[in-house]
Amino acid sequence: MSQRNGVWKVIPATAKTIGFLLWLGIGLLMRFVLLPRDPEMNQWSEWLKDLLCFVAPMFLLFYALLVGYVYGDAKRRGMRHVLWTFIAALVPYAIGAIIYFVIRDPVLDICPGCQTQARPGFAYCPKCGTALKRSCGGCGRPVEADWMNCAHCGRKLGAGAPQDA
């Protein structure tokens, strides 16, 4: 996933829509219902009122996007996404989302053979047995694609083979 649009792809469209509707609805409510009834706000200039009604509801937009990101990210990591969404949404001051970011699991790997999600440390798919990562022929542990020698047992690795067996 690219860094440029990766975060935006993780947020579900529902969260984006809810955030936009909250921002628009609260902004319009403030501008046309709440501010005209406040006698102290009559002293403000019109552009300041418009700026307040544009900026203040943005916190709701960002909060909805944050909760949506927690949902989508927890789901792609194989975590309990509904539970984490409730924690992120209901624990005040975004502390639930902060806790999520501190203790979240790593992103799961996708098996090229059967499209099953597997934990990042797995060398083989638990469902179909397809090699997920290149492994050492000596010790069988996963190795990086650009390694020349196994970091675990020191064996020389083949140059382009997906798996040394």
LUMTOR-761973 format. One line per 3 residues: number of its first residue (from 1); their letters; for each residue x, y, z of N, C-alpha, C, O, CB. Coordinates in steps of 0.2 Angstrom, whole numbers, plus 2048, in hexadecimal, padded with zeros to 3 digits. Glycine has a CB too. Layout:
N
NUM = a = X,Y,Z,X,Y,Z,X,Y,Z,X,Y,Z,X,Y,Z; ...;
***
This chain:
165
1 = msq = 804,7FA,800,800,800,800,804,806,800,809,807,804,7FB,800,806; 803,80B,7FC,807,811,7FB,806,815,801,800,815,804,806,814,7F5; 80B,819,803,80A,81E,808,806,824,807,802,826,80B,811,821,80A;
4 = rng = 805,825,801,801,82B,7FF,7FA,82A,800,7F7,82F,803,803,82D,7F7; 7F7,825,7FE,7F0,824,7FE,7EE,81E,803,7E8,81C,803,7EC,824,7F8; 7F3,81B,806,7F2,815,80A,7ED,816,810,7E9,812,811,7F8,813,80C;
7 = vwk = 7EE,81C,813,7EA,81D,819,7E3,81E,817,7DE,81C,81A,7EC,823,81D; 7E2,822,812,7DB,824,80F,7D7,81D,80D,7D1,81D,80D,7DB,829,809; 7DB,818,80A,7D8,812,808,7D5,80E,80E,7D0,80A,80D,7DD,80E,804;
10 = vip = 7D9,80E,813,7D7,80A,819,7D0,80D,81C,7CD,809,81F,7DC,80A,81F; 7CF,813,81C,7C9,816,81F,7C3,814,81B,7C3,815,815,7C9,81E,820; 7BE,811,81E,7B8,80F,81A,7B4,815,817,7B4,81A,81B,7B3,80A,81E;
13 = ata = 7B0,814,812,7AC,819,80F,7A7,81C,814,7A5,822,814,7A9,817,808; 7A5,817,818,79F,819,81D,7A2,81E,822,79F,823,823,79D,813,821; 7A8,81D,824,7AB,822,829,7AC,829,826,7AB,82E,829,7B2,81F,82C;
16 = kti = 7AE,829,81F,7AF,82F,81C,7A9,833,81B,7A9,839,81C,7B3,82E,815; 7A3,82F,819,79D,832,818,79A,835,81F,798,83A,81F,798,82D,815; 79B,831,824,798,833,82B,79C,839,82D,799,83E,830,799,82E,830;
19 = gfl = 7A3,839,82C,7A7,83F,82E,7A5,845,82A,7A4,84B,82D,7AE,83E,82D; 7A4,845,824,7A2,84A,820,79B,84D,822,79A,853,822,7A2,849,818; 796,848,823,790,84B,825,790,84E,82C,78C,853,82D,78B,845,825;
22 = lwl = 794,84B,830,794,84F,837,797,856,836,795,85A,839,799,84B,83C; 79C,856,832,79F,85D,831,79B,862,82E,79A,867,830,7A6,85C,82D; 797,860,829,792,864,825,78C,866,82A,78A,86B,82A,790,861,81F;
25 = gig = 78A,861,82D,784,862,831,785,866,837,781,86B,838,781,85B,833; 78A,865,83B,78C,869,841,78E,870,83E,78C,875,842,792,866,845; 791,871,839,793,877,836,78D,87B,835,78D,881,836,798,877,830;
28 = llm = 788,878,831,782,87C,82F,77E,87D,835,77B,883,836,77E,878,82A; 77D,879,83A,77A,87A,840,77D,880,844,779,884,847,77A,873,844; 783,880,845,786,885,848,785,88C,845,783,891,848,78E,884,849;
31 = rfv = 786,88C,83E,785,892,83B,77E,895,83A,77D,89B,83B,788,891,834; 779,891,839,773,894,838,76E,893,83E,768,896,83E,770,890,832; 770,88F,843,76B,88E,849,76E,891,84F,76B,894,853,769,887,84A;
34 = llp = 774,88E,851,777,890,857,77A,897,858,779,89B,85C,77D,88B,859; 77E,899,853,781,8A0,853,77C,8A5,853,77D,8AA,856,786,8A0,84D; 777,8A5,84F,772,8AB,84F,76F,8AC,855,76D,8B1,857,76D,8AA,849;
37 = rdp = 76E,8A7,859,76B,8A7,860,76F,8AA,865,76D,8AC,86B,768,8A0,862; 776,8AA,864,77A,8AC,869,77C,8B3,869,77E,8B6,864,781,8A8,869; 77A,8B7,86E,77B,8BE,86D,782,8C1,86D,784,8C6,86A,777,8C2,873;
40 = emn = 786,8BD,870,78E,8BF,870,791,8BE,869,795,8C1,867,792,8BB,875; 78E,8B9,865,791,8B8,85F,78F,8BD,859,791,8BD,854,78E,8B1,85C; 78A,8C1,85B,788,8C7,857,78D,8CC,856,78D,8D0,851,781,8CA,859;
43 = qws = 792,8CC,85A,797,8D1,85A,79D,8CE,855,7A1,8D2,853,79A,8D2,861; 79D,8C8,854,7A2,8C5,84F,7A0,8C7,848,79B,8C8,846,7A2,8BD,850; 7A6,8C8,844,7A4,8C9,83D,7A2,8C2,839,7A3,8BD,83C,7AB,8CC,839;
46 = ewl = 79F,8C3,834,79C,8BD,830,7A2,8B8,82E,7A1,8B2,82E,799,8C0,82A; 7A8,8BB,82C,7AD,8B6,82A,7AF,8B2,830,7B1,8AC,82F,7B2,8BA,827; 7B0,8B5,836,7B2,8B1,83C,7AD,8AC,83E,7AE,8A6,840,7B3,8B6,842;
49 = kdl = 7A6,8AD,83D,7A1,8A8,83E,7A2,8A3,839,7A1,89D,83B,79A,8AC,83E; 7A3,8A4,833,7A3,89F,82E,7AA,89B,82F,7A9,895,82E,7A4,8A2,827; 7AF,89E,831,7B5,89A,833,7B4,896,839,7B6,890,838,7BB,89F,834;
52 = lcf = 7B1,898,83E,7AF,894,843,7AB,88E,841,7AC,888,844,7AC,898,849; 7A6,88F,83D,7A2,88A,83B,7A5,885,836,7A2,87F,835,79B,88C,838; 7AA,887,833,7AE,882,82F,7B3,87E,833,7B4,878,831,7B1,886,829;
55 = vap = 7B7,881,837,7BC,87E,83B,7BA,87A,841,7BC,874,841,7C1,883,83D; 7B5,87C,845,7B3,878,84B,7B1,871,849,7B3,86D,84D,7AE,87C,84F; 7AC,870,844,7AA,86A,843,7AF,865,840,7AE,85F,83F,7A4,86A,83F;
58 = mfl = 7B5,868,83E,7BA,863,83B,7BD,85E,840,7BF,859,83E,7C0,868,838; 7BC,860,846,7BF,85B,84B,7BA,855,84B,7BD,84F,84C,7BE,85E,852; 7B4,856,84A,7AF,850,849,7B1,84C,843,7B1,846,843,7A8,852,849;
61 = lfy = 7B3,84F,83D,7B5,84C,837,7BB,848,838,7BB,842,836,7B6,851,832; 7C0,84B,83B,7C6,847,83D,7C5,842,841,7C9,83C,841,7CC,84C,83F; 7C1,842,846,7C0,83D,84B,7BC,837,848,7BE,831,849,7BC,840,851;
64 = all = 7B8,839,843,7B4,833,840,7B9,830,83B,7B9,82A,83A,7AE,836,83B; 7BE,833,838,7C3,830,834,7C8,82C,838,7CA,827,835,7C7,836,830; 7C9,82E,83E,7CE,82B,842,7CB,824,844,7CE,81F,844,7D0,82F,848;
67 = vgy = 7C4,824,846,7C1,81E,848,7C0,81A,842,7C1,813,843,7BA,820,84B; 7BF,81C,83C,7BE,818,836,7C5,815,835,7C5,80F,832,7BC,81C,831; 7CA,819,836,7D1,816,834,7D2,810,839,7D5,80B,837,7D6,81B,835;
70 = vyg = 7D1,811,840,7D2,80B,844,7CE,805,842,7D0,800,843,7CF,80E,84C; 7C7,806,840,7C3,801,83E,7C7,7FD,838,7C8,7F7,838,7BC,803,83B; 7C8,801,833,7CB,7FE,82D,7D2,7FB,82E,7D4,7F5,82B,7CC,803,827;
73 = dak = 7D6,7FE,832,7DD,7FB,833,7DD,7F5,838,7E0,7F0,836,7E1,801,837; 7D8,7F5,83D,7D8,7EF,841,7D5,7E9,83D,7D7,7E3,83E,7D3,7F1,847; 7D1,7EB,838,7CE,7E5,834,7D3,7E2,830,7D4,7DC,82F,7C8,7E8,830;
76 = rrg = 7D7,7E6,82C,7DD,7E4,828,7E2,7E0,82C,7E6,7DC,829,7DF,7E9,824; 7E3,7E2,832,7E8,7DE,837,7E5,7D8,83A,7E9,7D5,83E,7EA,7E3,83C; 7DF,7D6,839,7DC,7D0,83C,7DA,7D1,843,7DA,7CC,847,7E1,7CB,83B;
79 = mrh = 7D9,7D7,845,7D8,7D8,84C,7D0,7D9,84D,7CC,7D9,848,7DB,7DF,84F; 7CE,7DA,853,7C7,7DA,855,7C5,7E2,853,7C5,7E6,857,7C5,7D9,85C; 7C3,7E3,84D,7C2,7E9,84A,7BC,7ED,84D,7BC,7F3,84E,7C1,7E9,843;
82 = vlw = 7B7,7E9,84E,7B1,7ED,851,7B2,7EF,858,7B0,7F4,85A,7AB,7E8,851; 7B5,7EB,85C,7B7,7ED,863,7BC,7F3,863,7BB,7F7,867,7BB,7E7,867; 7C1,7F3,85F,7C5,7F8,85F,7C2,7FF,85C,7C4,804,85E,7CB,7F7,85A;
85 = tfi = 7BD,7FE,858,7B9,804,855,7B5,807,85B,7B5,80D,85C,7B5,802,850; 7B2,803,85F,7AE,805,865,7B3,809,86A,7B2,80E,86D,7AB,800,869; 7B9,806,86B,7BE,809,870,7C0,80F,86D,7C0,814,871,7C4,804,871;
88 = aal = 7C2,810,867,7C4,816,864,7BF,81B,864,7C0,821,865,7C7,815,85D; 7B9,819,863,7B3,81E,863,7B1,820,869,7AF,826,86A,7AD,81B,85F; 7B1,81C,86E,7AE,81E,875,7B3,820,87A,7B0,823,87F,7AA,818,877;
91 = vpy = 7B9,81E,87A,7BE,820,87F,7BF,828,87D,7C2,829,878,7C4,81C,87F; 7BE,82C,882,7BF,833,881,7C6,835,87F,7CB,832,880,7BD,837,887; 7C7,83B,87C,7CD,83F,87A,7D1,83A,875,7D7,83B,875,7D1,840,880;
94 = aig = 7CE,836,871,7D2,832,86D,7D7,82D,870,7DC,82A,86D,7D5,836,867; 7D6,82C,876,7DB,827,87A,7DA,820,878,7DF,81C,877,7DA,828,882; 7D4,81E,876,7D3,818,873,7D6,816,86D,7D9,811,86C,7CB,816,872;
97 = aii = 7D7,81B,868,7DA,81B,862,7E2,81B,863,7E5,817,860,7D9,821,85D; 7E4,81E,868,7EB,81E,86A,7ED,818,86C,7F3,815,86B,7ED,824,86F; 7E9,815,871,7EB,80E,873,7EB,809,86E,7EF,805,86D,7E5,80C,879;
100 = yfv = 7E6,80A,869,7E6,805,863,7ED,806,85F,7F0,800,85E,7E0,807,85E; 7EF,80C,85E,7F5,80D,85A,7FB,80A,85E,800,808,85B,7F6,814,859; 7FB,80A,864,801,807,868,801,800,868,807,7FD,868,800,80A,870;
103 = ird = 7FB,7FC,869,7FC,7F5,869,7F9,7F1,863,7F8,7EB,864,7F7,7F3,86F; 7F8,7F4,85E,7F5,7F1,858,7FA,7EB,855,800,7EC,856,7F4,7F6,852; 7F7,7E6,852,7FB,7E1,84F,7FE,7E3,848,7FC,7E8,845,7F7,7DB,84E;
106 = pvl = 803,7DF,846,806,7E1,83F,801,7DF,83A,7FC,7DB,83B,80D,7DD,83E; 802,7E2,834,7FE,7E1,82E,7FF,7DA,82C,805,7D7,82C,7FF,7E6,828; 7F9,7D6,82A,7FA,7CF,828,7FC,7CF,821,7FB,7D3,81D,7F3,7CC,829;
109 = dic = 800,7C9,81F,802,7C8,819,7FC,7C4,815,7F8,7C1,818,809,7C4,819; 7FC,7C5,80E,7F7,7C1,80A,7FB,7BC,806,800,7BD,803,7F4,7C7,805; 7F8,7B6,807,7FB,7B0,803,7FA,7B1,7FC,7F4,7B2,7FA,7F8,7AA,806;
112 = pgc = 7FF,7B1,7F8,7FE,7B1,7F0,7FA,7AB,7ED,7F7,7AC,7E8,805,7B2,7ED; 7FA,7A6,7F1,7F6,7A0,7EE,7EF,7A0,7EF,7EB,79F,7EB,7F9,79A,7F1; 7ED,7A1,7F6,7E6,7A0,7F7,7E3,7A7,7FA,7DD,7A7,7FC,7E5,79B,7FC;
115 = qtq = 7E6,7AC,7FB,7E4,7B3,7FD,7E2,7B3,804,7DF,7B7,807,7DE,7B5,7F9; 7E4,7AE,808,7E3,7AE,810,7E8,7B2,813,7EE,7B3,811,7E4,7A6,812; 7E6,7B5,818,7EA,7BA,81C,7EE,7B6,821,7EB,7B1,824,7E6,7BF,820;
118 = arp = 7F4,7B7,822,7F9,7B4,826,7FD,7B9,82A,7FE,7BE,828,7FD,7AF,822; 7FF,7B7,830,803,7BB,835,80A,7BC,831,80C,7B8,82D,804,7B8,83B; 80D,7C2,832,813,7C4,82F,819,7BF,830,81D,7BF,82C,815,7CB,831;
121 = gfa = 819,7BC,836,81F,7B7,837,81F,7B1,833,823,7AD,834,81F,7B6,83E; 819,7AF,830,818,7A9,82D,81C,7A8,827,81C,7AD,823,811,7A7,82C; 820,7A3,826,823,7A1,820,81F,79E,81A,820,79F,814,829,79D,821;
124 = ycp = 81A,79A,81D,815,797,818,80E,798,81A,80C,79A,820,816,78F,819; 809,798,815,802,799,816,800,793,81B,801,78E,819,7FF,79A,810; 7FC,795,820,7F9,790,824,7F3,78C,821,7F2,786,823,7F7,792,82B;
127 = kcg = 7F1,78F,81B,7EB,78B,818,7ED,787,812,7EB,781,812,7E6,790,815; 7F2,78A,80E,7F3,786,808,7FB,784,807,7FD,780,803,7F2,78A,802; 7FF,786,80C,806,785,80C,80A,788,807,810,787,807,806,77D,80A;
130 = tal = 808,78D,804,80C,791,7FF,811,795,803,810,798,808,807,796,7FB; 817,796,800,81C,79A,804,81A,7A1,803,819,7A4,7FE,823,799,800; 81A,7A4,809,819,7AB,80A,81F,7AF,809,81F,7B5,807,815,7AD,810;
133 = krs = 824,7AD,80C,82B,7B0,80C,830,7AB,80A,82F,7A5,80A,82C,7B3,813; 835,7AE,807,83B,7AA,806,83E,7A7,80C,83E,7AA,811,841,7AE,802; 840,7A1,80C,842,79E,812,849,79A,811,84B,799,80B,83D,798,815;
136 = cgg = 84D,799,816,853,796,816,853,78F,815,84F,78C,818,857,798,81D; 857,78C,811,857,785,810,85A,781,816,859,77B,817,85B,783,80A; 85E,784,81A,861,781,81F,85D,781,826,85C,77B,828,868,784,821;
139 = cgr = 85A,786,828,856,786,82E,84F,787,82D,84B,786,831,859,78C,832; 84D,789,827,846,78A,825,843,790,827,83D,791,827,842,784,828; 847,795,82A,844,79B,82D,843,7A0,827,847,7A0,822,848,79E,833;
142 = pve = 83E,7A5,828,83E,7AA,823,844,7AF,822,847,7B0,827,837,7AE,824; 845,7B0,81C,84B,7B5,81B,848,7BB,816,843,7BA,812,851,7B1,818; 84C,7C0,816,84A,7C6,812,84C,7C4,80B,850,7C0,809,84D,7CC,814;
145 = adw = 848,7C8,806,84A,7C6,7FF,851,7C8,7FD,853,7C5,7F8,845,7CA,7FB; 854,7CD,800,85A,7D0,7FE,860,7CD,802,866,7CF,801,85A,7D7,7FE; 85F,7C8,806,864,7C5,80A,868,7C1,806,865,7BD,802,861,7C2,810;
148 = mnc = 86F,7C1,807,873,7BC,803,875,7B6,808,876,7B0,805,87A,7BF,801; 874,7B7,80E,875,7B1,813,870,7B1,818,86D,7B7,81A,87C,7B2,817; 86E,7AC,81B,869,7AB,820,86C,7AE,827,871,7AD,829,867,7A4,822;
151 = ahc = 868,7B3,82A,86A,7B6,830,869,7B1,836,86C,7B3,83B,866,7BC,831; 866,7AC,835,865,7A7,83B,86A,7A2,83B,86C,7A0,841,85E,7A4,83A; 86C,79F,835,870,799,835,877,79B,831,87C,797,832,86D,793,833;
154 = grk = 877,7A0,82D,87D,7A2,82A,87D,79F,823,882,7A0,81F,883,7A0,82E; 879,79A,821,879,797,81A,879,79C,815,875,7A1,815,874,792,81A; 87C,79B,80F,87C,79F,809,875,79D,806,874,798,805,882,79E,804;
157 = lga = 872,7A3,804,86B,7A2,801,86C,7A3,7F9,871,7A6,7F7,867,7A7,803; 867,7A0,7F5,867,7A0,7EE,865,7A7,7EC,861,7AB,7F0,863,79B,7EB; 867,7AA,7E6,866,7B1,7E4,85F,7B2,7E3,85C,7B7,7E6,86A,7B2,7DE;
160 = gap = 85B,7AF,7DF,855,7B1,7DD,84F,7AC,7DF,849,7AD,7DD,854,7B1,7D5; 851,7A6,7E2,84C,7A1,7E4,847,7A4,7E9,849,7A7,7EE,84F,79B,7E6; 841,7A3,7E8,83C,7A5,7ED,83D,7A1,7F4,83B,7A4,7F9,835,7A5,7EB;
163 = qda = 83F,79B,7F3,840,797,7F9,846,792,7F8,846,78F,7F3,83A,793,7FB; 84B,792,7FD,850,78D,7FC,84E,787,800,84D,787,806,857,790,7FF; 84D,781,7FD,84B,77B,800,850,776,800,84F,770,803,845,779,7FD;
***
